[in-house]
Amino acid sequence: MLWKTSTLFIVILFCAGSAGCSNSPAGEPGNTITVSPSVISPGGVATLTWSSNNVVDCSASGAWSGEQKTSGSIQVDPIAAGNYNYHLICNGEGGSSAADAVLVVAVPMQQRIAAAQQAASDTSAGSPCGAVSQNVSGGNGFYWEIGAADGIAKDTTSGTQASGSVHAGMAVPYTRSTPLMIASASKWIYGAYVLETQAMVQDEKWTIPAAEAPFLNFTSGYSNMADDCSAAETPTVQSCLNHSNGMSLLFTANKIRSTDSVGRFYYNSGHLEVLEGGADPSIATVINGSAENDAGLTTALLAAFSARGLALNLSFTNPIVAGGIVTTSADYATFLQGMLRKDNPLVMSHFLHPTADDSYAVCTSTSDPACVDGAGKALSLYTPTPDAVSWHYSITHWIEDDPTSGDGAYSSPGKFGFYPWIDASKTYYGIVARYDAAISINKSDTPYYKSVLCGEAIRKAFMLGTAP
């Protein structure tokens, strides 16, 4: 009989040195990071804890930075309100692993409201709101409020609301129910009306027909309109379009297109008036509103918003769709809340994006070196904001994203000082409401921009919980 023998060899590897060794593939890296508590007030402290396995090094980014140990714990205490993302990526022989923890620094509502009230009531000379409260050149006060989708912001403990009337020398101060000519604040409302019928959604992405976009972000070239169409002399949209703009000795109708401004931003009511009246072949049958008068325009807008479950009270006093609305702060607040609510919001809410994510946003500054095309041609010809302010304009609303002073809010200020806004996070809205017919050739000194500065100061105080 033949026997087959087998020999078992046992090999023992002795490893030395700090690095060690292994005869098996490196394990897959992994890491975790947590923050506790996850919500604090300004001045509070949270603990950031992380751990990892099968890694050799870790690095941080976001709200922290630099090389980190593969496990550890530190205390963090960001001062300003906001969301802070702590990102950690760890690397090992088997690859890399990333994890995140988010800390929310939330300002107590009572503190927010107190700060906003302080900013609004600061009527000292040189303060942002003092410029509209000194009873000089029409700056005789204003009404303001800040709220969310469910109404005016309120501290549940004290009952204090984020609203108030500031007045100087007024027998009857502005209130939430004061009817006002809101001028260009009408643009946001009219644009929202257009989107209710014209916007399209596919794969959760909202768009508008390409032919209509230039009329809504003011690059269509229809920049010759003068805002002097009265209900008595020019009762319909068509008669307003046919009306002379009075800017030349030669008759030039409001509906005339300027070829030089096609594709370039020019803040003017003509874009929306031509869209409503179908006065350009590319959009001739979109709205068909050439025969509408002020009553017809009012009915059309209210019906569109009512279909969305939004009850508003507003009226047109002339056929200028970009500037003819009269309404109250209460009703404009309802409109803004319609964009903030989670259930069945106005379509306009889907078009409020940061500039980087907004394909319809165009630059507007006439002095910003970045606001030119590849050939060095200016992309903006006229803006009502000071030339040094570099905001963007999208679908009938501003994006206040100036690199130096902007906070990314969305807004639509009016010529006479009515200033509505929604903050960049689309959590809060606000209004500064007043009527000031003063005229100034200095863009920084117009009722339009004075209200912007006051409203920005109130908004900043509310968001940070600290008055300027």
Buried (B, 14 or more C-beta within 10 A) or exposed (E): EEEEEEEEEEEEEEEEEEEEEEEEEEEEBBBBBBBEEEEBEBEBEBEBBBBBBBBEBBBBBEBBEEEBEBBEEEEBEBEEBBEBEBBBBBBBEBEBBEBBBBBBBBBBBBBBBBBBBBBBBBBEEEBBBBBBBBBBBBBBBBBBBBBBBEEBBBBEEEEBBBBBBBBBEBEEBBBBEBBBBBBBBBBBBBBBBBBBEBBEEEEEEBBBEEBBBBBBBBBBBBBBBBBBBBBEEBBBBBBBBBBBBEEEEEEBBBBBBBEEBBBBBBBBBBBBBBBBBBBBEBBEEBBEBBEBBBEBBBEBBBEBBEEEEBEBEBBBBBBBBBBBBBBBBBBBBBBBBBBBBEEEBBBBBBBBBEBEEBEBBBBBBBEBEEBEEEEEEBBBBBBBBBBBBBBBBBBBBBBBBBEEEBBBBBBBBBBBBBBBBBBBEBEBBBBBBBBBEBEEEEBBBBBBBBBBBBBBBBBBBBBBBBBB
